[in-house]
Amino acid sequence: MQLYTPIEIQQLQENEDLPYLNQILEWVKTFLGKPHPLLGRPGAVCPFVPHSIRTNSIRLAVIRSKDLYPEQIENLVKRYRDIFLEMDAKEQESRISKAFLLIFPDIDIEDAPKIIDSIQQKLKPLFVESGLMIGEFHKRNESPGLHNPDFRPLRSPVPLLAIRFMVEADLPFLQSPVDLHLRIRYLEAYLKRFGGKFTDENRFKTAYQVLALAKAEVEAATLVSH
């Protein structure tokens, strides 16, 4: 369960995981932390990354999964979720800049959509209800950018899962599930997390309206089925 900050990675020597740590750290700095012509908005691909690097508050781990079943990988990721939450209770880091990147070099590029995506989808409700987001990154990721459907912001050189705190701007990712029950779970967790602390009143109104609509659709479907 070893986690490394950027500064610790620079100081590492004779470590078998170092090539992957360096590769992903470089990708974080040069792709996630920089503007991109296809992004569709100003600023870095991930607006929190530059500050995370400056404050040394991003942490990377390499997970060797060659002999693990998907359920074992899921349990490992859940343990990292617990560590993330425990560290937050002990440290005074800015929440918005804190992130874990869990790197899976043993997962073949062609298998990543099946393995990485399925683990992310299975664990996302647990993470969201903990006030966290979990993102899936790999070379075959086809998820479009929010501001440009032709941009693919979730492509990384090595398969990985990213853990960070939920922020207000995550609303589009939480109101999108086709499954109404899942959409309701996500939006209730979102509203519970930010409650009366919204900085953008429009986001609060949108979340509340989408939640009310989803509940109404579930109720209507229940009446029809009876």
N, C-alpha and C positions, 0 to 999 in steps of 0.2 A: 504493500500500500504506500509505496514511496512517491512523494510529490516533490517537484522541483520548481523553484521560482526561476525567472530568467537569469538572475545573478548567479544562482547556484549552478545552473546549466553551464554558464561560462567558466565556472571553476572546476567542473567535472573532468576527470581524467580516467582513462582505461575503464570505461563503462560500456557494456554491450548495447545499452539502450541509447547511448549518446547520439548516434547518427539520426535516429528518429526524433529525439528531443530537439536537436539542432534544426532538422528539416522542418518540423512543425513550427518552431519558434520563428524561423525565417519567414515562413508562409504567413504567420500571424502579423509580423511586422510589415511585410511588403505587399500583402494582399488585404487582409482584414483591416489593417491599421492605416490604409492609404485610400485616397479617392480612386474611383474607377470610371472610365468614360461611359460605360454602359449602366452605371448604377441608377441613374435617373434622378438623383438629388445631389446637392453638395455634401462634402464631408467624407469621412472614411466609410468603407463598406460596413464595418461595425463601429458605430460612433464611440463605444466605450473602450475600445482596444488601446488607442494612444495613451489614455490616462492609466490604464491597467499596466502597460509596459513601463511608463514613467514611475509609477508607484510600486512596481515589483509585486503586484497583487494578483497576477495570473499564475496558476500552477499547472504543471504538466506531469502526467504519469503515463508510463508505458505498461500496457496489460498484455501479457503473453497468454493467448487464448487457444493455442493449437489443440490442446487436449481437454478443453472445457466444453461442456454442453451449454446450449443457450441459457438454460435456467441458472447455471453456475455463473455465467457472465452477468446475467440480470442481478443476481445476488451481490456480485462484486460492485456493480454500478450503484446499487442501493446502499452499500456500505460507504461508498464515496459520497453519496448524498448525506448520510449521517455525519461524516467527517466535515463536510462543507458547513452544515448547520452548527456543529459543535465548535468549529473554528470561529464562526461568526459571533458566538456567545462569548468567546474569550478575547477576540481581537477588536480593535477599534478602526479597522480598515473601512474605507468608504464602500458601502455595499454595492454601489453601482459599478465599481471597477473590479470586483472580485469574480474570478472564474476558475473552473477546473477544465482542463482538456485531457480526456482519457483516450490515449492513442492505442490502436489495435493493429500492429504491423503484421500479425499472423493471419488476418482476415484477407483473403484474396479480393482483388478489386471487383471481380465479377460476382463474388458472393456478398459483397458489402450491402447492396440494396436489400437483399433478403435478410441478412443477419442484423446489420446496424439499424435499418429502418424498422424492423419488427420489434427490436428491443426498445427503441425510442418510443414507438407507438404504444407498446405495452406499459412502459413505465411513466409516460407523460402524465396521466391522471394523478399518480402518486406524487410526482414532483410539483405539479401545478397546485395541488392541495397543500403542499408544504411551502408555497410561495416561491417556487423555483421554476425555471425553464430548463428543458433538456433538448439539445439540438443535435441532429444527425448530419455528419459531413463525410463525403467520400467522392471519388472521381465520377461516379455514375449518378450523382444526385441531380434530379431533374426539377427540383422545386424552383419556381420562378421568383425573381425579386419583387418586392412590394411595389416598386415604382417603375419597373421595366420588366415585362413578362419574358423578354428575351435574355435577361441576365440570370446567371446561375450562381448565387452568392454562397451556396452551401457545398461547393466542391473543394475538397482538400486533397493533397498529394498522398496522404495515408488515411485510412478510415479512422474516424474518431467520434466521440460523443462529448458535447460541451455542456457544462452545468454553470448556471448563473442565477442571480436573483431575478424575479419577475419585475418588470417596470411597466409604467402606464402605457407606453408605446407598444406593448405586446398585444394589445386588444385585437388587432386583425388576426393574430395566430390563434386566439382563443374563441373567436366567434365563427370560425370557419368550418368546424366539423359538420359533416352531413348528418351524423348520428345526433339526433336532438337531445337525447339524455346526456351524451358526452358534452355537447355544447352547453347545456345547463350546468353541469358540474364545473366546467372551466369558468364560466361567467360568474357563478356564485363564488368560486374561490377568488377570482379577480376582484369582485366588489367587496368581498370580505377583507382582502388584503389592503386595499386602498381606502375603503370606507369613506370617511369624511376628509381624507387627506389628498384628494385629487387636486392636481395643479391645473388640469384642463377639464373644465366643467362639461365640455362637449363629449369627452370620452366617457364620463360618468353617465350622461344622458343616453349615449349610444349603447353602452353596455347594458344599462337598465332596460332600454327598449327592446334590444335583441333578446335579452333574457325573458322578458314578459311575452314576447312573440313566440319564442321556443316553447315556453310552458303552455301557452294557449294552443299551439299546434299539437302538443302531446295530449292535452285534455280533449281536444276535438277528435283526435285519432282514437282515444280510449272510448269516447261516446259512440263513435261509429262501429267499433268492434263489438260493442255490446248491443 
